[in-house]
């Protein structure tokens, strides 16, 4: 069984640079993406990352659920992430980073 590929600093920076160059991205988008990338780094994952709304909100310093949902949805609509919800409280939802978006 293969080990998950932990993203290195260069891969994380490539994501952040793409976000910073996109005029549609606000500080709230960047905060959510940074939180997701940090979770992925800690999990040793670079493509599919297990997430929870509570943890992303805490790490991104977003305090209201409507703000979180608005900017998280916009990241999906812009094509940066795909979201696979888990409706089972025993399993975390997943965010899939769009690799094509970064390599364009």
C-alpha positions as CSV (number, residue, x, y, z in Angstrom):
1,X,0.0,0.0,0.0
2,X,1.5,3.4,-1.0
3,X,2.0,6.2,1.4
4,X,0.0,9.4,0.8
5,X,2.0,12.2,-0.8
6,X,2.5,15.0,1.6
7,X,2.6,18.3,-0.2
8,X,5.8,20.2,0.1
9,X,6.2,24.0,0.5
10,X,6.6,24.5,-3.2
11,X,3.3,22.9,-4.0
12,X,1.6,24.9,-1.3
13,X,3.1,28.1,-2.5
14,X,2.0,27.3,-6.1
15,X,-1.6,27.2,-4.9
16,X,-1.3,30.4,-2.9
17,X,0.3,32.2,-5.9
18,X,-2.6,31.2,-8.2
19,X,-5.1,32.6,-5.7
20,X,-3.2,35.8,-5.2
21,X,-3.2,36.4,-9.0
22,X,-6.9,35.9,-9.3
23,X,-8.7,39.3,-9.0
24,X,-11.9,37.5,-7.9
25,X,-10.3,36.1,-4.8
26,X,-10.8,38.0,-1.5
27,X,-9.1,37.7,1.8
28,X,-12.0,35.4,2.9
29,X,-11.4,33.0,0.1
30,X,-7.7,33.1,0.8
31,X,-8.3,32.4,4.5
32,X,-10.4,29.3,3.7
33,X,-8.0,28.0,1.2
34,X,-5.1,28.5,3.6
35,X,-7.0,26.6,6.3
36,X,-7.7,23.7,3.8
37,X,-4.1,23.6,2.7
38,X,-2.9,23.5,6.3
39,X,-5.3,20.6,7.0
40,X,-4.0,18.8,4.0
41,X,-0.4,19.3,5.1
42,X,-1.1,18.0,8.5
43,X,-2.9,15.0,7.1
44,X,-0.1,14.3,4.6
45,X,-2.6,14.7,1.7
46,X,-2.3,16.9,-1.3
47,X,-5.4,16.1,-3.4
48,X,-8.2,14.9,-1.2
49,X,-8.4,16.4,2.2
50,X,-10.7,15.5,5.1
51,X,-12.4,18.6,6.4
52,X,-15.0,19.9,8.9
53,X,-16.7,23.2,8.8
54,X,-15.8,23.8,12.4
55,X,-12.1,23.3,11.9
56,X,-11.9,25.4,8.7
57,X,-13.8,28.2,10.4
58,X,-11.5,28.1,13.4
59,X,-8.3,28.0,11.4
60,X,-9.5,30.7,8.9
61,X,-10.8,33.0,11.7
62,X,-14.2,33.2,10.1
63,X,-16.8,33.5,12.9
64,X,-20.1,33.4,11.1
65,X,-21.6,30.4,9.3
66,X,-23.2,32.5,6.5
67,X,-19.8,34.1,5.7
68,X,-18.1,30.7,5.6
69,X,-20.8,29.2,3.3
70,X,-20.7,32.2,0.9
71,X,-17.0,32.1,0.3
72,X,-16.7,28.3,0.4
73,X,-19.4,28.1,-2.2
74,X,-17.6,30.7,-4.3
75,X,-14.4,28.6,-4.2
76,X,-16.4,25.7,-5.6
77,X,-18.1,27.8,-8.2
78,X,-14.7,29.2,-9.3
79,X,-13.4,25.7,-9.7
80,X,-10.7,25.7,-7.1
81,X,-12.2,22.9,-5.0
82,X,-14.7,20.1,-5.2
83,X,-16.7,19.3,-2.1
84,X,-17.8,15.8,-1.2
85,X,-20.1,16.0,1.8
86,X,-20.4,13.3,4.4
87,X,-23.9,13.0,5.8
88,X,-22.6,10.6,8.4
89,X,-21.4,12.3,11.6
90,X,-18.8,9.6,12.0
91,X,-17.0,10.5,8.8
92,X,-15.5,13.8,7.7
93,X,-16.4,15.5,4.5
94,X,-13.7,15.8,1.8
95,X,-12.4,18.7,-0.3
96,X,-10.7,17.8,-3.5
97,X,-8.2,20.4,-4.8
98,X,-8.4,21.1,-8.5
99,X,-4.9,20.4,-9.7
100,X,-5.7,21.7,-13.2
101,X,-6.6,25.1,-11.8
102,X,-3.1,25.5,-10.4
103,X,-1.2,24.2,-13.4
104,X,-2.9,26.4,-16.0
